[in-house]
Amino acid sequence: MTLKYLLRKEFAQIRRNPFLPRLIVMFPVMIMCIMPWVMNMEVKNVVVDVVDNDRSTLSQQLVHEIAANNYFSFHGQQPSYTAALNDIEHSEADIVVVIPQHYSRDLTLGNKPQVLIAANAVNGTKGSIGSVYLSQMVTTNAVPTLQALQTNVSTFYLFNRQLNYKRYMIPALFAIIMMMITGFLPTLNIVGEKEAGTIEQINVTPVNKWMFILAKLIPYWLIAFFVITVCLLLSWALYDITPVGNVALIYLLAMLLALFFSSFGLIISNYSDTMQQAILVMWFFVVILLLLSGLFTPTRSMPAAAYLTTYANPVSYFIDAIRTVFIRGGNLKSILHQVLALLGIGLVMGCWAVQSYKKNH
């Protein structure tokens, strides 16, 4: 009965706050409507300048292929390499392709003409991948037709056959939403009560620490259920993307991550005296957890020392597991390792949250 009345108090506080109900609804909607379009790691719209020193039919064929490719934005033909390089220096072009003289003649004689690809490597990823795309295009154009027919390469994409990057990012965005709803909100709730002095009224009551902590966490776990449901519906309605695996596993993973973030938020609030302090400390750790989780870049690409942190990073386990369920259709057995890791880390943080809470009897 005590827990019932404490939960009623928490929900009453949430309803009376003019900002929280709007945030709980609008935050996942905005994340799901905007972020899948913005958080796209595909390299497209690479601006290309071409310097054609040959002016032959074959060289112009290569120019037209570059202009027609969806990955490139054809900026035009320049009279010289110096003029094209000036475009790169003024950030008007990313890559310059220089077709040499006698390009067509050398191809006809079976020689290999040297095509120069000069890339702006300030953005290393864009420069390197754009250069690879162009190199493949130049090579394909230079290979004689009969030789090209002798090479037969078949590519079969598993799980994400359309190479839709949104399908890869949407399940990972659930981590950001859970972090905000179940991490920041309970933290600010308790610190706000500290600043207002209302938490002292609870501290002098016979309510034990476990009961008080549960009353603080359960409302946000229920809100997490609601938020995940909204995200799944938006994923289906906006992008026609639905989980391949069991939806119940997605809810399980979300609740385990909610257990961690809510407990972690309570720990920070227990050691913080002001809302500004709690926000800064929470943001400091959250940024590290997200950047080292594999949300944006593969964890295997990290240095060895940084990769070791993924073994203690619950967000990394969550993202790996939810992508397995959402995209590959994995079952509980295939994500059991991540589930146990999330459960263990969550329980440890929950016990720490209770022990760190100082209650005056």
Disulfide bonds with the S-S distance in Angstrom:
none
